[in-house]
């Protein structure tokens, strides 16, 4: 910034004594005078003449003898007027120059500049590859942002695959680890899983040995194959394995197999009795509890998945062969998943060390803090909340715990070393798997027998699913979610707030789901709340859907409300950040302002190929997850200059959050 130093030059009437007695350069030498000296002399001219200095033996500047050529020109003479005009022009030009430099500085440093880093250029290319700029954003923003998405693309699944690829690179890197450590055993297990040549060479020998140890199994029949029986199949000549309802251990009862079902029921009851007794229970009480457990699970089985509904959906008893059960996924992905299941603490530390360093975590926490503060501010302005409910809601947000990246327990290597002591790898891959399974089961049982003061994560750190735990009042954002293209410290703030920020706000609103349910907020303005809820339902029901897609509004309503509120909260937090922080950047070649990039990043998170909606899916189809919140946000229509009455610029909007 330019500053003109010194005092303003003044032209005063010369005192008679100094005018004729003081030496002064000739007009031709005026150019050698500085503005500063002229100002000083002008200031001194208003003072009384000084007496001759005793120390220096000289008088004042104007009291010395001078020749007529050295005397200053009288006021109003032509040379003096020219000098005044020259000095004034110099001052004006100097001020204009400083003002121009100041404007240049402001526009250079305060305006959005293109981000030319590699991460920004990769994100720009990703946006260009998925978007279709020929689509009008005001009528189909999903097509504008995701129009070139094809096949089974899903933004979250794509990120999950990238994270598994990172784990693969970690596991395939050559490192030297401490003998017997969790890292060494994890690497050995992965390499053993990938060694398909050794697995094929071992053949069926390891499996037959295990079967014999378990008491044998009639698998030598020529008609044997692994199948899932159809409900119309009544032949007993085939050996079948029923794989059904993994959440319940009670097999499905069928009318034509009453005798077989009763036998299975008795065997399973015996197993539960033996298991309860081994765990130290009283045999009589164990049998009673086991029988009640079977009754409860059987009833839940019927309520959750009725037989008729499963038949109508074509999901009941699909016959497949062993060859068809072979996974279509690449071998490395299966091995990464198995290694992650058995050695999660070790892989968590390795993944976080590479993909979520302290600077990334700090940036993620800063983003979360901005989102949380915006939510608290918004809660104070909700018309359907009274003051008591607002205070309660704000306290609930203030007491919320957040876990970012990975759980503290998973990042302690000493715990990992203790847990893996009982794992013995080899002599073949099957034996390694069984050893890992036994170790994992022992850890699970041990965890239930010990007090659990801390929240136990439901996801691995490399997964992409954030969640809110009601029981622990904890919100979890795994490191795998806070990765490109959703988040990066080097991204423009618009990207991080629009993508990761809206996800954070969405999860925070899960805290208040209870308030939106019937009777969930007795102290609220019930009429205003019901009006807002009904308005939101009508708003989503009015949107057209692509052919072949549908949704159940009764299941998706709470998630729709969180989508709308999450976007509004993230936008409010981003706008505040722009107000107080300079230096925002944009993605080159997109021709989008920071606010437009914010909305584009939000839509990019939802990109996936439209598909038939599952009956149990609590989220709306991707088109609705984009168009519903955007059309509820007035700022979207303003920044994209949407005409009133277009699909994403309706004449009226709902305000729930």
N, C-alpha and C positions, 0 to 999 in steps of 0.2 A: 504494500500500500504506500502511495506517495504522500509525503507531508512537506509543505513549503515552510521551511524554518525561517526564523527571524521575524522582525517587525515590519509592518507595512511602511513603505517609503512615504515620506511626507515632504511637501514643498512649502516652506514658510518664508515669511519676509525676513530678509537678512537684517540683523541689527546694524545700525550705521557704522559703529566702530569696527565690527568684524568684516563688514562689507568692503571697506576700503583699505584696511590695515592687514588683513590675513592673506597669506599666500594661497593661490588656487591654480590648478593647472589650466592651461589654455583649452579652448573647446576642442581642438584637434586631439587632445589627449584624454578626452572623456571616455573613450573606449577602454582605456586601461583601468578605469575605476570599476570596482566591484559594487554590486548592489548593496552588499553588507556595509561597506565603508560609507557609501552615500547615506544609508539609513542612520548610521551612527553620527555622522556629521550633522545630519538634519535634526537629530535629537538634541545634540549639544547646542545647536544654534538658538534654542529656546531658553537656554540658561544664561545667567549673568556671566560676563567675561571674567575669566580667572586671572588672578594676580600671577606675576612671574614666579616660576618655581625656584625656590631657594636651593634645592638640591641639584637641579639640573642646570641652573643658570639660564633657562629659557622661559619665554613668556608663553601665553596661550597660542594656539594654532593660528588664530586670526589677528593677533597683536604684533606679529613679526612684520618687518619691512618687506615690501614687495614692489616689483616693477609694475607698470600699468598692464603689460602683457600677461602677468601672473595673477592679476586680480580677477575675481569671479565676475561673470557677466551679470548685469542688473536684471531683475525679474522682468519678464516680458520681452527680452531680447530674442532674436530669431534662433541663435545657437542653443540657448537654454530651452526653448520650446521643443526643438528637435530632440534634444537629449531626453526630455520628459516623455515624448511620444515613443522613443526607442525603448526606454526602460519599461514603460507601461506595456508595450507590445511583447517584450521579453517575459514579463510576468504572466500575461494572459496565455502566451504560448506554453509556458511552463506548467500552468495549471491545467490546460487542455491535455498536455502530454501525460501528466500524472493521472488525470481522470480516465484517459484511454487505457493506460496501463492497469488501473484499478478494475475497469470493466472487463478487460481481457482476463485478469486473474480470477474474477468472479465466475465468468462463463467457463473458464478452463477447469476450475476446481469444484464448482458447485453443481454444474449441470451433469446429467448422466453421460458417462463415457463408455465406449464399448469395451467389454471385457475380452481381452485377447489371449488369456491363458489357455492352456491345453484343456483343462476341465470345462471351461466355458465353451470352447470351440466344439468339444465332443457333445456337450449338451445342445448346442445350436444345431449340430448335424442330426442329433436324435430328434429334435423337434421338427426339423425340415423333413426328415424321413417319414414321420408319422402323421404330420398335418397335411391338410389340403386347403391352401389359401384361396382356391377358387370358390369355396363354399362361403356364403354370407354368414359372418359370425353372429349377426343379430337374429337369424332364423334357425341356425343349426350350428351351435358352437362346438358340439361334440364332433360333428363332421369336420369343422374347421381345425380342431386340435388333433383328432384321431382318425381322420378320413382315410388314411392309407394303411391303417392297421388291418392285417389280414390273418386268416387262419385262426389258430387257437391262442393268439397273443393275449397276454394279460400282464398289465404293468407290474403287479405284485409278484406274480409267478416268475416274470422275467428277472426281477431283482433277486428273488430267492435262488434262481439258477445261477446268477452271477456270484452270489455269496458262496454257493457250493463249489463253483469253479475256483474261487479264492482258496477255500479249504483244500481243494485238490492240489493247487500249486504249493500250498504249505506242506501237505503230506508227502508230496513228491520231491520236495527240495532236499538236498543232501545236507544233513546236519549231524553233528555228533552230540549225543545226549548222555546224561548220567546213566550208568548201567542200572537197570531195574526201575527207572523212573517212568512216570506216566507217559512222558513224551516218547520214550523209546518203545514202550509197549504199544502205544497208539500207532506209531509208524510201522512197527512189525506187523500188527494186525492188518493195517491197510495194505501193505505189500503182499501179505499172504492172501488177502481177498482178491487182489488184482492178478495173482499168479494163477491164471486159469489153466495153464499147461500142467502145473502140479496137481490141481484139483481134478482135472480130467484123467490124469495118469492114475490117481488113487481110485477112480471109478466108484462103484457102489460099496466097496469094502467098508469104509468108515461108517456109512449109514447102516449097513446090515449088522455091524458089530454093536452099534447103539441099540438097534431094535432087539437084538438077542438079549442084551443086558436088561431090557425092559420087559422081557417075557415073551418076545416073539410076536409076529404078526403075519397073517396069511396073505402074503403078497406075491406068492409064486404062481398063482392061478393064471392061466392064459387069458382069462377074461378080465383080469384086473386092470383098472385104470382109475385115475383120480377124477371123480366127477361130482357135480352137485346135482342131486336127483330132482327131476321134475315132479310136480305133485300128481301127475297122471301115471307116473312110472311105478309099477307094482311088482316088477320082476325081482326075485331074490337071488338071481344067479350072478349078479355083479357085486363086487366089493366096492363099497362107496364110502367116501368121507364127506360128511356134511359140514360145510363151512358157512356159518350163519350167525347173525347177531353177536358180534364180538363183545358187546357191552354186557351181555348176559350169558351165563353158562348153561342155562336150561334149554335143551333143544326143542324145536317146534313140534307140537303134538299133532298127529294126523289120525283121522278116524280109522283108516285101514291098518294102522300099526299100533293098536292099543297094547298088545303084548310086548312088543319091542320097546315102546315108550315107557311102560311100567318098569321093565328091566333096567333101562337107562336111568330112570328116576331113582331106583333103589341103589344102583351102583354109585350114583353121584351123591346120594345121601350118606352112604357108607364112607365115601371119600371125605366129605365134610366133617363127619364124626371123628374120623381118624386124625384129620388135620387139626381140629379143635382140641382134641385130647393131647396131641403132641405139643401144642402151644401152651399146655398147662391148665386147660379147662376141665371142669367136672363133667364126667361122661354123660350124666343124666341131663344136665343143663345144656351141654353142647348139642345133644340130639334135639332138644326142644327148639333151640335157636336155629339150628340148621334147617329143620323142617319149616319153621316160620320164614326163614330166608328164601327157601324155594317157593313158597306160596306167594310171597311179595314179588319176587322177580318174575314169576310166571304171570301174575296179574299185570305188572308193568309192561311185560312183553306184549300182552294183548292190547293194552291201551295205546302204547306208542306206535305199534305197527300192526294194525289189524290185517288178518289174512286176506280179506277181500281187496283191501286197498293195495296190498303188495302184489296181488295177482293182476289187478287192473293196470298197475304201473309197469308190469312186465319185469319186476325185480325179484321174482320169487323162483328159485330153483332153475337157474340157468346151467345147462350142462356144458362143461368145458373139459378138455383133455389136459394132460400134463404139459404137452407142447404149447398149448394156448396159455397156460399159466406162466410161461417164461416171460419175464419182463421185457418190454420193448425199450425201456430206458437204457442208456449206456451203462456199461459195467462200472465205470468209475463213480457214477452217481450213487449206485447202490452201495458201493464200498465206502464212500464218504458218509452216507447216511448211517450205515452200520457202525462205523468208527465213531461217529458223533453220538450214537446211542450209548455205546459202552464206555466211551472216554470223554464225556461231555465237559467236565471241568478242565481237562487238558486242552481240548480244542477251543474252548471258550477263551482261555488265556491267550492262546496263539492267535486267534482271530481278532480279538480286541487289540492286541499289541500291534497288529499290522493295519487294521481297518478303522480303528477308533482310538487314535492317540489322544493325549491330554488336550491338545488344542482343539481337536474336533469335539470332544466332550464338552469343553468349555463353551464353544460356540453353540452347541445344542442346548446346554443349560441356559444360556443367555436367551435363546429363542423361546424356550419354554417359559422363562420368567416373564418375558414380554406378553406371551399368550395368556398366562395366568393373570397378570395384572389387568389386561384388557377384559377378561371375563369378570373379574371383581368389579370393575367400573361399570360394566354392562348390567350386572345384577342390580345395581342401585337404581336403574332406570326402567325396570320392567313394570308395566302398568298393572299386571295381574298379581304382583307380589306386594303384600303390605310390608311395613317397616320391620315387623318381627321376623317375617319369613326371609326378608333380604339380609338381615343380620345373621340369621341362622345359616343361610346359604354362603355368605361371605366367610363365616367361621369355618364352615366345612371345607371350603377351598383352601383357607389358610392352614388348616391342619393336615392337608393332603401330603402324603409322602410321594416322592418321585424317584424311580430307579432308572438310570440312564446307562445304556450300553450293555452291562452285564452285572449279575448279582455279585456282591462282595465275596460270598462264599465260593463262587465258581472261579475266582481269580486268586485263590490261595493255593500255591503249588504244594505246600506241605500236606494239605488235606488230600490232594490228588494222589500223592505218593502213598499215603496210608490206605486209601481206598483200593488201590490196584495191587496190593501185596498178594492177594489170594488168586490173582489171575495167572494161569500157567498156559502159555501159548505153545501150540504144537501137540503131537507130532504132525498133525494135518489140520487143515482149515476148519473142518467140522469140530474137532476137539477144541480148537481155540474159541469157536463160537459158543460151544456149550460151557466152557469155563467162564467166558464173559457173561453169559446169561445167568449162571449161578451167582456170580459176583454181584451182578446188577440186582437180582432178586433179593439177595441178602441185604444190600444197601437200602432197598425200598422198605423191607420189613423193619430194619433198624431205624429208619427215619420215622416210622410211625410209632415206634416204642419210645422215642426221645421227645422231650418238649421242643417245640418249634417257636422260639421267640421272634424269629425273623420270617419275612414273607418268602415263600418258596416260589420260584419262577415257574410259570406254566409253559414257557417257550425257551428254546435255546437262544443264546446271544446272536447267532447268525440268522435267525429267522426274521420274518418281516411283519409279524403280527403284534401290534401294540394292544394293550388291554387295561381295563380298570378292575381291580379286585375289590369287591364290595366288603368282604369279610375283613381284609387288612387295611382298607382305605389307602390303597397304593395304586399308582398308575405307572405302567411299565412301558418303556420304549427301548426295544432291543437295538443293539448296534447294527444289526443287519438291516433294519428299516432306515436308519439315518445314513444312507449311502446314496451316491449318484444313481439315478437322476432325481431323487427326492430331496437330497440335502448334501451340501458341501460347504465348508467355511469360505471357499473362494468363489462361490456363486454370487450373483447379484442378490441382494436381500429379497427382492421380489420373488425369486424362485424359492428360497427357503421358507418364506412366510406363506406363499401360495400352496406349496406342496406339503412339506413336513409340518408347517405351522397349522394348516387346516386340519391335519390328522391329529395333532396334539389337542387342538380345541375340541374336535369331535369326541375324543376320549374323555376329556374333562367334563363334557356335558352328560356323560353316562352317570355321573354322580347324582344328577337330578332327574333321572328317569322316573323315580317313584312319584315325583310331584305331578307328572303328566298323566298318571293312571287315574281312573275314577276313584275319587275319595282320597287320593294321595296327598292332597294339600288342603286340608279343611280350613286353614287360616287364610288362604288365598282368596282373591276375588274370583269366585267360581264362574260367574257369568263371563267376565273378561277372558278367563283362561279357556273356557269352552268355546267361545267365539273364535279365539286364535287357533285352537286345535281344529275346529270345523273348517275354518278358512284354509288351513294348510292341507287338509284332506282334499277339499275341492280343488285346490290349486294343482296338486299332483294328478288328480283324476282327469283334469282337462287336457293333459299333454298327450299328443299322439305317440304311439309306439311303433317301432318297425314290425313288420309282419313276422309272426312266429315268436314274439316275445310277449310276456305277460308278467304280472306281479300281483301279490296278495297284499292289498293296502293295510289290512289288519295286522299283518306280520311286519311290514316294512315301516310302519308309521314312526316308531321311535327312532329308527335309524335315519329316516327322512328328516325328522326334526333336528337330529344331531348334525346332519349334513348342512342344513340351512344355517343353523346357529354357528357351527364351526367355521364356515366361510365368513360370516359376518364378523366374528370375533378376530379371526386372523387378519382380515382387512383393516379392522380398527387398530390392531396392534402394529400393523405395517405402516399405516398412515401416521401414527404417532412417532414411529421410528424415523420416518422421512422428515418429520418436522424438527426433530432434535439432532439428527445426525446427517452429515453431508457425505458426499462421495459415493452416491449410488451409481451402479453401472447397469448396462443393458447388454443383451446378446446381439452380436453383430449380424447383419443381413436379415434380421427378422422384421425390421421396420415396426417395432412395437415399443411403446412407452413403458416405463417401469410398472405402472398400474396395469397395463394390458398384459405384460409378462406375468404379473401376479395371477390374473385370471387364467391365463394360458397354462401356467404351472399347476394350478388346481385341477384343471380339466385333464392334464397329462397323467395325473395319478389314477384317474378313472378309466384310462384307455384300455379297452379290451374288446374283442370281437363279440357282438351281441349273440346270445344263445338263449335257448328256452330256459325259463326261470325254474329252478327247483322249488318244489312245493314247500320246503322247509327253509328257504333262503330268507333271511331277515333284511337283506339289502335290496334296493330297487335295481332294475336294469341300469347299465352304465349311462344310457342316454338321460334317464331321469336323474341320476346322481349328479349329472352336469347341469342340465337345463333347470331342474327344480331350484337349486340354490342360487344359480346365476340370475334367474328371472325374479327372484325374491330380493335381489341386491340392487338398489337404485344406482349405485356407483358403476355397475357394469354397463348399463345402458348409457350412462354419461360418458364414460371413457371410450366406448366403442361407437358413440354417436348413433345409437339405435333410435329409429323413429317410434313415437308413441303408438302402441297398438301392435307392434311386431311380437313374435313369439316370446322373445326374451326381454321385452319392454312392455309389460302389461299395464293397463290403465290403473289397476289397483293391486296392492301387495299385502301379504300377511306379515305380521310381526309377532312372533312367539318369543324369540330370544332377543 
